[in-house]
């Protein structure tokens, strides 16, 4: 046992910790997984093309576009427009997105940043009341101040410009058709419509609720002609339809009405631009993992976790055991501590990415992990190139959706989109909800210095969205993935990568694993799963444990041995895979 632990923990100093661990602790580390499991959705096996999205109608729309000769980018765009219609609780025209694309023709991974931006008049006191007190999360969401300039349509247009094949207007048609002809209420939409604080806008309530004020049940046919009208403008004008003209004027008017003061301006919308950035890539075992750079913290934090975990032999541990969860949570604490200190909009703050992802730095960070005891709370490190920045508390992150696509020529898109909270700000404009993404900035209040993620004019709030592409040792695309889940997205994606690479699980098995991890707070275990049964074992290792629901929304494409693809959707949501 001691020899195995020394082999597992190859970082200098950790072997001694392993040898001096108590026998009880050693037993806990390899304690067998419990019997309860999330029931997996069967993976879909295809030969050429595949779309995996958070709703079957979105996956069908993507497949329709691929059958017309569209590229992976075209299919992703069509699916994203449908998702904004059929799951307005998670994404839509009033939100933003990040996307990674892969083109084997030029062997280039492109990263597209469609994150929302703050108004030009925003500043550090943006979420303070007139008495100087900080708004609570629910108050901030409903205040109108949480709405950033939407970026979804702009980033989809930028993706189309780079990787599209079919005419832009054709990609809008599947969503337009569904908006006018109708679509059935999904189980997830029905459940979220019934939850407080509810939707108060009269036009939105008339769409989603009956005359007695009850949300329409699962299967009821909804039609959203206002959404179709807005899509008609987008088909004709592209992003300009959202940034100038009647839609932009309505966005400005509704946010000002909700806030009771100026917020977004017409200039804020007109000046919005989606940004193409350099993708972040690093090796993990024999694979190369590429993620989204800042303004998202997703790519760098996933890569940091993997870099820390690469110092340990995770394959020697069961996928769901006290040992695997302990190591994963400790790596998460270290990576999230650095995220909270150093990650923000790179156009406004210096982000020390090379230092944060340097192998020697990650080896040093891994050296803080003990087999015998949880660190409970990690301190941020001091990577090369880091400036003196302060950490600050943030509002919790919420909603989001993800889709993964591959086409017949091997091109791929991983796209994560969000309006932030369920139904965003709940401000309704021309058939869609506006985002509340500005609550992803650090919460206001006294701070000991400059904060990377502080509110600022035209600044993009830090995100956890983590669209990801993975390549094998020969440079071939191996996997396309991402997740919903707010601030836990990073853990969901990292766990799935470990499941595929270290534990050699099938795509369906990887997505059915219990969710677990730490965001540098409690160790979070998904309720009702075999992870929950390990709570006491983790407490014995010093973990503060929180058991609760963890509604991830992973959508995964994995290359089949010998050719073709597997597509798997998270069993916790309404997602589906469609392909040929």
C-alpha positions in Angstrom: 0.0 0.0 0.0 2.8 2.5 0.9 4.7 1.7 -2.3 1.5 2.3 -4.3 0.9 5.7 -2.6 4.5 6.7 -3.3 4.1 5.9 -7.0 0.8 7.8 -7.1 2.2 10.9 -5.5 5.3 11.6 -7.5 5.6 15.3 -6.5 8.6 15.9 -4.1 7.6 15.7 -0.5 4.2 14.0 -1.0 5.7 10.5 -0.8 6.7 11.2 2.8 3.2 12.4 3.6 1.8 9.2 2.1 4.2 7.0 4.2 3.2 8.9 7.4 -0.5 8.8 6.8 -2.6 7.0 9.3 -3.8 3.5 8.4 -7.4 4.7 8.6 -6.7 7.5 6.1 -5.0 5.1 3.7 -8.1 2.9 3.8 -10.4 5.9 3.1 -8.3 6.9 0.1 -9.1 3.7 -1.7 -12.5 3.1 -0.3 -14.8 1.4 -2.9 -17.4 3.5 -4.6 -21.0 3.2 -3.4 -23.8 1.5 -5.3 -26.1 4.4 -6.3 -25.6 5.8 -9.8 -27.1 8.4 -12.2 -28.8 6.5 -15.0 -26.8 7.1 -18.3 -28.4 8.1 -21.6 -27.1 5.7 -24.3 -24.5 7.2 -26.5 -25.3 7.6 -30.2 -22.7 6.1 -32.6 -22.4 7.7 -36.1 -20.1 7.6 -39.0 -19.7 11.2 -40.2 -21.7 14.0 -38.6 -22.9 14.7 -35.1 -24.7 17.4 -33.0 -25.1 17.1 -29.3 -27.2 19.8 -27.7 -29.3 20.6 -24.7 -32.6 20.0 -26.5 -33.6 17.5 -29.2 -35.0 20.2 -31.5 -31.7 22.1 -31.4 -29.8 18.9 -32.2 -32.2 18.2 -35.1 -31.7 21.7 -36.4 -28.0 21.2 -36.5 -28.4 17.9 -38.3 -30.7 19.6 -40.8 -28.0 22.1 -41.6 -25.3 19.5 -41.9 -27.5 17.5 -44.3 -27.7 20.6 -46.5 -23.9 20.7 -46.8 -23.3 23.1 -43.9 -20.2 23.1 -41.8 -19.9 22.4 -38.1 -20.0 26.2 -37.5 -23.2 26.5 -39.6 -24.8 23.7 -37.6 -23.8 25.2 -34.2 -25.2 28.6 -35.2 -28.6 27.0 -36.2 -28.7 25.0 -33.0 -27.9 28.0 -30.9 -30.8 30.0 -32.4 -33.1 27.1 -31.6 -31.8 26.8 -28.0 -32.6 30.4 -27.4 -36.2 29.6 -28.3 -36.8 26.2 -26.7 -34.8 26.8 -23.5 -35.0 30.5 -22.8 -34.1 29.8 -19.2 -30.5 29.1 -20.2 -29.5 31.0 -23.4 -30.8 33.3 -26.1 -30.5 36.4 -28.2 -30.2 38.5 -25.0 -27.1 36.7 -23.8 -23.6 35.8 -24.9 -21.4 32.9 -25.8 -17.9 31.5 -26.2 -16.9 29.1 -29.0 -13.9 27.1 -30.1 -13.6 25.8 -33.6 -11.3 23.3 -35.2 -10.5 23.1 -38.9 -8.3 20.2 -39.9 -7.7 21.9 -43.3 -5.5 24.6 -41.7 -5.1 22.7 -38.3 -6.2 25.8 -36.4 -8.1 26.1 -33.2 -9.9 29.4 -33.1 -11.4 31.0 -29.9 -14.3 33.4 -30.2 -15.3 35.6 -27.2 -18.9 36.8 -27.3 -19.1 37.7 -23.7 -21.4 40.6 -22.8 -19.9 44.0 -21.9 -20.7 46.5 -19.1 -22.2 49.9 -19.9 -19.8 52.8 -20.4 -21.1 54.4 -17.2 -20.5 51.3 -15.0 -17.9 51.3 -12.2 -17.0 49.7 -8.9 -20.1 51.0 -7.2 -22.5 49.7 -9.9 -24.3 47.2 -7.6 -24.4 49.5 -4.5 -27.7 51.0 -3.3 -27.9 54.8 -2.7 -27.2 54.0 1.0 -23.9 52.3 0.1 -25.1 48.8 0.9 -24.4 46.0 -1.5 -27.3 44.6 -3.4 -28.1 40.9 -2.8 -28.0 38.6 -5.7 -31.8 38.5 -6.4 -32.1 42.3 -6.1 -29.1 42.8 -8.4 -30.6 40.4 -11.1 -33.9 42.3 -11.1 -32.3 45.8 -10.9 -31.7 46.3 -14.6 -28.1 47.0 -13.8 -27.1 43.4 -14.3 -27.8 43.5 -18.1 -24.7 43.6 -20.3 -24.6 44.4 -24.0 -25.6 41.0 -25.6 -22.9 39.2 -27.6 -24.5 36.0 -28.9 -25.5 37.1 -32.4 -22.2 39.0 -32.9 -20.1 36.0 -31.9 -22.2 33.6 -34.1 -21.7 36.0 -37.0 -17.9 36.1 -36.3 -17.9 32.2 -36.2 -19.8 32.2 -39.5 -17.4 34.6 -41.1 -14.5 32.4 -40.3 -15.9 28.8 -40.6 -19.3 29.1 -42.2 -20.3 27.6 -45.6 -24.1 28.2 -46.1 -25.7 31.6 -46.3 -26.3 33.3 -42.9 -30.0 33.7 -43.5 -30.5 30.0 -44.0 -29.1 29.2 -40.5 -31.9 31.2 -38.9 -34.7 29.3 -40.7 -35.1 26.3 -38.3 -35.6 28.5 -35.3 -37.9 30.8 -37.2 -40.0 27.9 -38.3 -40.3 26.5 -34.8 -41.1 29.9 -33.3 -44.1 30.3 -35.7 -45.3 26.7 -35.9 -44.7 25.9 -32.3 -42.7 23.5 -30.1 -43.5 21.4 -27.0 -42.7 22.6 -23.5 -39.8 20.5 -22.2 -39.6 19.0 -18.7 -36.8 21.4 -17.7 -38.6 24.5 -19.0 -41.8 23.5 -17.3 -40.0 22.9 -14.0 -38.1 26.2 -14.0 -41.2 28.2 -15.0 -42.8 26.9 -11.8 -40.0 28.1 -9.5 -39.8 31.5 -7.7 -39.1 34.3 -8.2 -41.1 33.9 -11.3 -41.6 36.0 -14.5 -43.6 39.2 -14.1 -43.5 40.7 -17.6 -47.1 40.6 -19.0 -46.1 39.6 -22.5 -43.8 36.8 -21.3 -46.4 35.6 -18.9 -49.0 35.4 -21.7 -46.5 33.2 -23.7 -45.5 30.8 -20.9 -48.5 30.8 -18.5 -52.3 30.1 -19.0 -55.1 32.4 -18.1 -55.1 31.2 -14.5 -51.4 32.0 -14.1 -50.2 28.4 -14.2 -47.1 27.6 -16.3 -48.0 25.5 -19.3 -47.3 21.8 -18.7 -44.8 19.5 -20.4 -45.9 18.9 -24.0 -48.0 22.0 -24.4 -47.3 23.7 -27.8 -45.8 27.2 -27.4 -45.5 29.7 -30.3 -43.3 32.8 -30.0 -43.9 35.0 -33.1 -42.0 37.9 -31.6 -38.9 35.8 -31.6 -39.5 34.8 -35.2 -39.9 38.5 -36.1 -36.5 39.3 -34.4 -34.9 36.4 -36.2 -36.2 37.8 -39.5 -34.3 41.1 -38.7 -31.2 39.1 -37.8 -31.4 37.1 -41.0 -31.4 40.3 -43.0 -29.0 42.5 -40.9 -26.8 40.1 -38.9 -25.5 41.5 -35.6 -26.6 45.0 -36.6 -30.2 44.0 -35.9 -29.3 43.6 -32.2 -27.0 46.6 -32.0 -28.9 49.3 -33.8 -32.5 50.0 -34.8 -35.7 48.9 -33.0 -34.3 45.9 -31.1 -31.5 48.0 -29.7 -33.9 50.8 -28.7 -36.1 48.4 -26.9 -33.2 46.9 -25.0 -32.1 50.3 -23.8 -35.7 51.4 -22.9 -36.5 48.2 -21.0 -33.2 48.1 -19.0 -33.6 51.8 -18.1 -37.2 51.1 -17.0 -36.1 48.2 -14.8 -33.3 50.2 -13.2 -35.0 53.5 -12.8 -31.9 55.2 -14.1 -29.6 55.0 -17.2 -27.8 51.7 -17.8 -27.0 50.5 -21.3 -27.0 53.1 -24.0 -27.4 52.9 -27.7 -23.7 53.6 -28.1 -22.9 50.6 -25.8 -24.8 48.3 -28.1 -23.6 49.8 -31.4 -20.0 49.6 -30.3 -20.1 46.0 -29.2 -17.6 43.6 -30.9 -17.1 39.9 -30.6 -13.4 39.2 -30.2 -11.3 36.4 -31.7 -8.6 35.3 -29.2 -5.7 32.8 -29.1 -6.9 29.5 -27.8 -5.3 28.0 -24.6 -3.7 24.6 -25.2 -1.7 22.3 -22.9 -0.8 18.6 -22.6 -2.5 16.2 -20.3 -1.1 12.7 -20.3 -0.8 11.8 -24.0 -3.5 14.3 -25.1 -3.6 18.0 -25.9 -6.5 19.9 -24.4 -7.6 23.3 -25.8 -9.9 25.7 -23.9 -11.2 29.2 -23.9 -8.8 32.0 -22.8 -9.9 35.1 -20.7 -12.4 36.8 -20.5 -13.5 33.3 -19.5 -11.6 31.7 -16.7 -12.8 28.2 -17.9 -9.9 27.2 -20.1 -7.1 28.2 -17.9 -8.6 26.8 -14.7 -9.4 23.5 -16.3 -5.9 23.3 -17.6 -4.5 24.3 -14.2 -6.5 21.5 -12.5 -5.3 19.0 -15.1 -1.7 20.2 -14.7 -1.9 19.7 -11.0 -3.6 16.3 -11.3 -1.0 15.1 -13.9 1.4 14.6 -10.9 -0.8 11.8 -9.6 -1.7 8.4 -10.9 -5.5 8.8 -11.0 -5.8 5.6 -13.0 -4.9 3.7 -9.8 -8.0 5.0 -8.0 -11.6 4.1 -8.6 -13.6 6.8 -10.4 -15.8 7.5 -7.4 -13.9 6.9 -4.2 -12.8 9.1 -1.3 -9.3 9.1 -2.8 -10.3 10.3 -6.3 -12.7 13.0 -4.9 -10.1 14.1 -2.3 -7.4 14.7 -5.0 -9.9 16.3 -7.4 -11.2 18.7 -4.8 -7.8 19.7 -3.6 -6.7 20.4 -7.2 -9.8 22.5 -7.6 -9.1 24.5 -4.5 -5.7 25.5 -5.8 -6.8 26.3 -9.3 -9.9 28.2 -8.2 -7.8 30.3 -5.7 -5.6 31.5 -8.6 -8.7 32.0 -10.8 -10.3 34.3 -8.2 -7.1 36.3 -7.8 -5.8 36.7 -11.3 -8.5 36.1 -13.9 -10.4 38.9 -15.5 -10.9 40.7 -18.8 -7.5 40.7 -20.5 -8.3 44.0 -22.2 -8.4 45.7 -18.8 -6.1 43.7 -16.4 -2.8 41.8 -16.9 -3.6 38.1 -16.7 -0.4 36.0 -16.1 -1.4 33.0 -18.2 2.1 31.7 -19.0 3.0 31.8 -15.3 -0.3 30.2 -14.2 0.1 27.3 -16.6 3.9 26.8 -16.3 4.7 23.1 -15.5 7.1 24.1 -12.7 4.4 26.4 -11.1 1.8 23.7 -11.3 4.2 21.1 -9.8 4.8 23.5 -6.9 1.0 24.0 -6.5 0.5 20.2 -6.5 3.1 20.0 -3.7 0.5 21.6 -1.4 -1.7 18.5 -1.6 -1.6 16.1 1.3 -2.9 12.6 1.3 -3.7 12.7 5.0 -5.7 16.0 5.2 -7.6 18.5 3.1 -6.2 22.0 3.0 -9.9 23.2 3.3 -9.1 26.6 1.8 -6.2 27.3 -0.6 -4.3 30.6 -0.9 -3.6 32.0 -4.3 0.0 31.3 -5.5 2.5 33.7 -7.0 3.1 32.7 -10.7 5.7 34.4 -12.8 4.4 37.7 -14.2 1.7 38.2 -11.6 0.9 41.7 -10.5 -0.3 42.4 -7.0 -4.1 41.8 -7.2 -6.7 41.2 -4.5 -9.3 38.5 -4.3 -12.9 39.5 -3.8 -16.2 37.8 -3.2 -18.4 37.3 -6.2 -22.1 36.7 -6.7 -22.7 33.0 -7.5 -23.0 32.0 -11.1 -26.0 30.0 -12.4 -27.5 28.9 -15.8 -26.0 28.2 -19.2 -26.2 25.7 -22.1 -23.7 23.9 -24.3 -23.5 22.2 -27.7 -20.9 20.1 -29.5 -20.7 19.5 -33.2 -18.5 17.7 -35.8 -19.1 17.6 -39.5 -18.2 15.2 -42.3 -14.9 16.9 -43.0 -13.7 16.6 -39.3 -14.3 20.2 -38.5 -15.7 20.8 -35.0 -17.3 23.5 -32.8 -17.7 23.6 -29.0 -20.0 26.4 -28.0 -21.2 27.4 -24.6 -23.9 30.1 -24.3 -25.7 31.7 -21.4 -28.1 34.4 -20.1 -26.6 33.6 -16.6 -29.5 33.1 -14.2 -32.6 31.1 -15.1 -34.3 33.4 -17.6 -31.5 35.9 -17.1 -32.7 39.3 -15.7 -36.3 38.3 -16.6 -36.5 41.5 -18.6 -38.4 40.6 -21.8 -37.6 42.3 -25.1 -39.1 41.3 -28.5 -39.5 37.6 -27.8 -36.4 36.9 -25.6 -35.0 37.5 -22.2 -32.0 39.8 -21.5 -29.0 38.5 -19.5 -27.9 39.3 -16.0 -24.2 38.6 -16.8 -22.9 41.6 -14.9 -23.5 39.8 -11.6 -20.5 37.7 -12.7 -18.4 40.6 -11.7 -17.0 40.6 -8.2 -19.5 41.9 -5.7 -19.0 45.5 -4.5 -17.6 46.4 -1.1 -14.3 47.3 0.6 -11.3 45.8 -1.1 -7.6 45.7 -0.2 -6.4 46.6 -3.7 -7.1 46.2 -7.4 -9.4 43.3 -8.2 -9.1 41.7 -11.6 -12.8 41.1 -12.0 -14.1 44.4 -10.7 -16.9 46.2 -12.6 -15.6 48.6 -15.2 -16.9 50.5 -18.3 -17.2 48.3 -21.4 -15.5 45.5 -19.4 -16.4 41.8 -19.8 -17.2 39.9 -16.6 -15.2 36.8 -15.8 -17.0 33.6 -16.8 -16.6 29.9 -16.0 -17.8 28.7 -19.4 -15.4 26.1 -20.7 -15.9 24.9 -24.3 -13.1 22.4 -24.9 -11.5 20.5 -27.7 -9.2 17.5 -27.1 -6.6 16.0 -29.5 -4.8 12.6 -29.3 -1.1 12.0 -29.5 -1.2 12.0 -33.4 -3.0 15.4 -33.4 -6.4 14.0 -34.4 -9.5 15.4 -32.8 -10.5 13.1 -29.9 -13.3 14.9 -28.1 -15.5 18.0 -28.1 -17.2 19.0 -24.9 -18.4 21.6 -22.5 -21.1 22.0 -19.8 -23.7 24.2 -18.2 -23.6 24.6 -14.4 -22.4 28.2 -13.5 -19.3 28.3 -11.4 -19.1 24.5 -11.3 -18.7 24.2 -15.1 -14.9 24.0 -14.7 -15.2 21.1 -12.3 -17.7 19.3 -14.6 -15.4 19.6 -17.6 -12.2 18.6 -15.8 -14.0 15.6 -14.2 -15.2 14.5 -17.6 -11.7 14.7 -19.1 -10.3 12.7 -16.2 -13.0 10.1 -16.7 -12.2 9.8 -20.4 -8.5 9.9 -20.2 -7.5 8.4 -16.9 -10.4 6.1 -16.1 -11.1 5.1 -19.7 -14.8 5.4 -19.3 -17.2 5.4 -22.2 -18.9 8.8 -23.1 -22.2 7.7 -21.5 -20.4 6.4 -18.4 -18.4 9.7 -18.1 -21.5 11.8 -18.2 -23.4 9.6 -15.7 -20.6 10.0 -13.1 -21.7 11.8 -9.9 -20.6 15.4 -9.9 -18.0 16.4 -7.3 -15.3 19.0 -6.6 -14.4 22.1 -4.8 -14.4 25.8 -5.8 -12.1 26.6 -2.9 -14.9 26.2 -0.5 -16.8 23.1 0.6 -16.3 19.9 -1.2 -19.5 19.5 -3.2 -21.1 16.1 -3.7 -24.1 15.5 -5.9 -27.1 14.5 -3.9 -28.7 11.1 -4.5 -25.5 9.6 -6.1 -22.8 7.3 -5.0 -20.6 10.3 -4.2 -23.0 11.3 -1.4 -22.3 8.0 0.4 -18.6 9.1 0.7 -19.4 12.2 2.7 -18.3 10.8 6.0 -15.1 9.4 4.6 -14.2 12.8 3.2 -15.1 14.5 6.5 -12.6 12.2 8.1 -10.0 13.7 5.8 -10.9 17.2 7.0 -13.2 18.2 4.2 -16.2 20.4 4.8 -18.8 18.6 2.7 -21.9 20.1 1.1 -24.4 17.6 -0.5 -26.9 19.0 -2.9 -28.2 19.0 -6.5 -25.6 19.6 -9.2 -27.4 20.0 -12.5 -24.5 19.8 -15.0 -25.3 20.0 -18.7 -22.5 18.2 -20.4 -22.7 17.5 -24.1 -19.9 15.3 -25.4 -18.5 14.0 -28.7 -15.8 11.4 -28.7 -14.0 9.7 -31.6 -14.7 6.0 -32.0 -11.8 3.6 -32.3 -11.5 2.9 -36.0 -13.5 6.0 -37.1 -16.8 7.7 -36.6 -18.1 9.4 -33.4 -19.9 8.8 -30.2 -22.3 11.5 -29.0 -23.5 11.6 -25.4 -25.9 14.0 -23.6 -26.0 14.6 -19.8 -28.7 12.5 -18.3 -29.6 15.3 -15.9 -31.1 17.5 -18.7 -33.2 17.3 -21.9 -30.3 17.0 -24.2 -29.9 14.7 -27.2 -27.5 13.6 -29.9 -28.4 13.6 -33.6 -26.2 12.6 -36.5 -25.5 10.5 -39.6 
